[in-house]
Amino acid sequence: MKKHLNTLYITSGDAYVHKERETFVVEVDSKKVFQAPVHSIENIVCFGFKALSPALMAFCAENNVGISYLSQNGRFLARVSGAQQGNVLLRKAQYAMSDSEPRSLSLARPIIAAKVANYRNLLLRHQRNHPPVEGPLDGNESEPESEENFTGAVEPVAAAMGGRLADIQHAETLDELRGIEGECAAMYFGVVSALIKVKDFEFPGRSKRPPLDPANALLSFLYAILVNDVRSALETTGLDPQVGFLHQLRSGRPSLALDIMEEFRAYLGDRIMLNLINLKQVSKKDFEIRESGEVRMSDEARKTVLAAYQKRKQEEITHPFLGEKMTIGLLPHIQAQLLARYIRGDMEVYPPFYTK
């Protein structure tokens, strides 16, 4: 079983990272602010192009420690890595499967089924924790009615998404599957406002490039760091993260990482976003609206999100297919390994990640 390692996130514009004996050291204004053993770090993620010493970069390349550069709002810029790992025969089988629509479809169906089921389970979880209000409270009809309208909208959407799960299994083309996925995503994002319990935050719908409200800014940032984790797991397993089965090939696009990420969006993206807002760990003051309408997080909010994401990865879960206990941070690596076994022909069906 692979050991869960940490990701080192560098957010300060004045940071300098170097290797000191068997540790990674972060300095800001020539003062040491962080130090960790090299064997405890799996990835270094820099927001902006921060200064890393040549010796550190060489060590990372030789020891399969990924270095990724993201923009301040989480958009992928570049990745530095050493020699490609893994069996060339595995990648050859991956390319052959990607070139075949029927074989790609056989893998894409369970992935999208898991994505839709996990979003549906998130809605059902909310429904259990926040049942619709029955009638007015203390003679005040307006507030309970509004709460009831929002919360009551969740149940029919969850039911409709459940009905579409059978359609996913019978999709005959990738385009048909993408259509069902898009329909389910639209239904889900149409009721996300019902899951947000803080009045200062709204979710009028999904906006990506750029995000147009704080909740979407949080979600886009979380998706960006999640896809980086999935990409790293695929590379470590020996798979090519750019050659996917559902997402179309595009230069510079990590299509396979985006495919596998679908299983984790609800679990490691939306749930963290909702907790950050509903537990008031972030506020509207943590966001800036640009003239273009784009909403960006402050440095402090970004650190809060990264801390919550890292804490979530440290929690334990029993893997639904393997039945083994592991940290949540290991899930992308486990799914990458299961995918590799499926591509090699060691498994008849790829088992995606399902939540309860």
N, C-alpha and C positions, 0 to 999 in steps of 0.2 A: 504494500500500500504506500502510495506516495505521501510524503510528509507535507503538511500545510506550511508554506512559507509566506512571508510578508511582502507587501509592495511598499516601496519607499516613494512617497509623493513629495516632489519639490515644488513649492508654490511661490517662495520668495524670489523677487527679481534680483536680489543681491546675493543669492546663495552660490556657494562654490562647493562641489562635491569631489572628494578625493579618497584614495585608499591609504590607510595607515596601518601597516603590518597586516593583520587579518581582520580588519574592520573597515567599514565605510564610514566616512566622517563628513558631516555637513557643517560648513562655516558660513556665517553671515557677518559681514564687516570684520573679517579676520578673527571672529570669535566662534569657538566650537559650540554648536547648538544641538547637535545630535550625533550619536555614534552607535553602530550596531555591528555585530559579527557578520562577516561576508556570507557565512553559511546559512544565515537566517533570512536573507533577502533573495527573492525570486525575480522581481522586476523593479526598475527605477523609472518612474513616470515624471517627466518634467513639464510643467505648464509654462510654455515659452521656451526659448533656447537658452537654457542655463549652462553655466560653465562646469564641465566635468573634466577632470585631469586625464591626459592620455593614458597614464598607467591604469587608471580605473576602467576606462573604456576597453583597453586591451584585456584586462582581467575578466570583465563581463563577457566579452566576445569568446574567450577561451573556456569560460565556465557556464555558458548558456544562461547568463543573467540578461534579460531583455532590457533595453533602454528605449523608451518611447517619448516622443515630443508631441504635446498637445497644445492647442491654443488656450488662451485664458478661459474660454467658455467650453473647453473640452473637445474641440474639433481636432481630429487626428492630423498631424503634420508629417511625421517621419518616425522610422524605427531603425535602431542600430542593433544588429545581431551578428553572431559569428557564423561559422560554416553551418549549412543546413543539416539538421539532424534527421535521423530516421532512415527507413529502408526505401530505396528508390522504387522497389517493386510496389510498395504501398501507394506511393504517389502516382505511379503509372496506372494502377487499378482505379485510383480516384479520378484521374483524367478520363479514363474509359467510361466510367459510370456517369460522369458529368456530361459526356457527349451523347449519352443515350437518354432520351426523354422518358421512356417507360421506367428505366431504372432510377432516374432522378425522381420521378413521381412517386415511386415506391418508398423512397426515403423521405421525400417532402411531406407526404400525407401524415405520417405519425408526428412529425415535428410541428406541423400546423395544428393538428388535433390537440397536442399538448399545450401549445400556446393558447388556443381558444379555451380549453378546459381550465387552464391555470387562471386566465382572466375571469372566467365564470366562477371559479372557486373563490376568487377575491371578492366578487360581488356577493356570493352566498355568505361568505364570512362576515361581510358588512351587514347583511340582512339579519344574521343571527345576533350580532352585537347591537344593532340599532333597528329593532322592529318598528314598523309604521305606527304612528300615534293614532290611537283610537279615539276620535272625537275631540272636542275642545277641552282645554285645561283651565280651570278657574275662570271660566267665562270668556277667556281670550281666544277668539276663533282664528285670528289672522296668523299668528306665529305657528301654532300646531298644524294648521292647514297647510302652510307652506312646507313645514318639515315633512308632513305626511305625503304631500305631492312629490317632493324630491325623493324621499326614501322609498315610497311605493313604486316609483318608476323603475327601481332596480330589479324587482322580482320578474316582471315580464321580459326585460332584457336578458336576464339570466336564463329564463326559460327558452327564449328564442335562440340564444347562443347554444344551448343544449341541443335544440332541434337541428342545428346546423352541423353538429359533430358527425351525424350519420352521413350528411352530404359530403363532408370532407373525405370520408372513406371511399366514396363512389365517384370522386372527381376523376375525369378521364384524361384531362390535360393539365399542364402546369398553369396555363392561363385561367382555366376554370377554378383551379385551386386558389390562385391569387385573388380571383374575384370573390370567393367565399371568405377568404382571410380579410380582405378589405371591408366587406360588409360587416363581419363580426367586430372588426376594430372600430368601425364607425358607430356601431351600436354601443360598444363598451365606452368609448370616449364621450359619447352623448350623455352618459349618466355619471361620469366621474365627479361632477359638481356635487352629487348627492353624498359622496364619500368624504368631502371636505367639510369640516365642522368649524372652521375659523372664518368669520365673516369677511375679513380683509382679503381673503384669497378667493379667486374665482377660476373656473376652468370652462371657458366658452367653447372649447374644442381643441383638438390637437394642432399646434403650430410648431414647425420644426426649424426652418431656415429663413428667417430667424424665429426664435421663440418670442411670443408677443405678450406673455404674462408670466409672473413669477413661478407658478406651478409648472408651466411648460419649460421654463428655464431650468428648474430643478430636474425635471424628467429627462431633458436632453442631455444634461451634464451626467446624470447617472447612467444613461444608456451609453454615453461615450466611454466612460471608464469601464463599464461592463464589457463592451465589445473588445476593448483592449485586453482584458483578462482572458476572454474566450480565444482571441487571436493567439495570445501567448501559449495557452494550453494546447491549441492545435499544432503550433510550430514545435512545441516540446514533444508531441506525440509523433511528429514526422509528416503530418498532413500539410498540404498547401492551403493556407487560409484564404487565398484569392480565388480558388476554384470551387464554387458552390454548386448547389443542386436546385434551389428554389430561386435565389437572387441571381439575376443574370450577370454574366461576366462583363466587367468594365475595368478599364485600366486603373490601377491604384485602389480598387474597391475590394475590401476583404469579404468577398461574397460568402464563403463558407462560415466565417466568423459570424456574419449577420444571420445565416441560416440557424446555427446552433444557439445563438443569442435569443432567438424567438422563444425558446423554452423557459428562459430566465427573466424575461421582461417584467412579468407581474411580480415574481418572487424577489428579485434583486433590484428592480427599478421602481415600479409603482408603489409597492408596499413601503419602501424606504421614504419615498417622496411624501406619501400620505402621513406617515409617522412624524416626519420632520415638521409638517405643517400643523397637524392636529395636536401634537404635543408642544407646539409653540417653541420649537428649537430654532426656527427661523421666523422672521417677521418681514413685513413689507419694506421696512427700512433697509433690509439687506439687499435690495434690488434697485437697479438704476435703469430708467427708461431712456434710450437713445433717441435722437431726432428721427431716425429711420423707423422707430417703433420697436426695435429690438430691446429685449430685457436682459440685463446682465447681472450676475451675482457679484457681491462684494468679496474681497479676499477672505474676510472672516466667515462669510456664509459658505464659501468654497471649502474652507477648512472644516467647518461643521459637517458638511455633507460627506467629506472624505473620512472624517472620524466615525460617522454613523455607518458608512459603507464598510470600513475596516472592522468595526465592532460586529456588524452583521456577519461578516465572513468568518469570524472566530466562533460563532455559535455552532452547536452540534445538531445534526439531523441524521435520521436513519434513511439511507438511500432506498427509494421505493422499489427498485429492481434488484439491487444486490442484497438488501437487507442488512447492510453493515453501517455502523455508526461512523460518522466522519464530520469534519468541519464543513460549513457551507462553502468556504473558500476553495475546497477541493472539487466541488461539483463540476466546474468546467473541465477540469482535467479528467475526471471519471467519464464524463460524456464523450470527450475526445477519444479516450481509450476504447470505449464501447463502439464508437463510430468506426475507428480503425479496424476493430475486430469484424464489424459488419462488412466493411469494404473488402477486407481480405477473404470474406466468405466463411469466417468462423462462426457467424451467427446468421440465422435465417431472417431475423427481423431486428431492426434497430430499436432499442427501448429508450424513448425520450424521457425527460425528467417531468414528472407530474407532482403537483403539490396537493395537499389536503385542505 
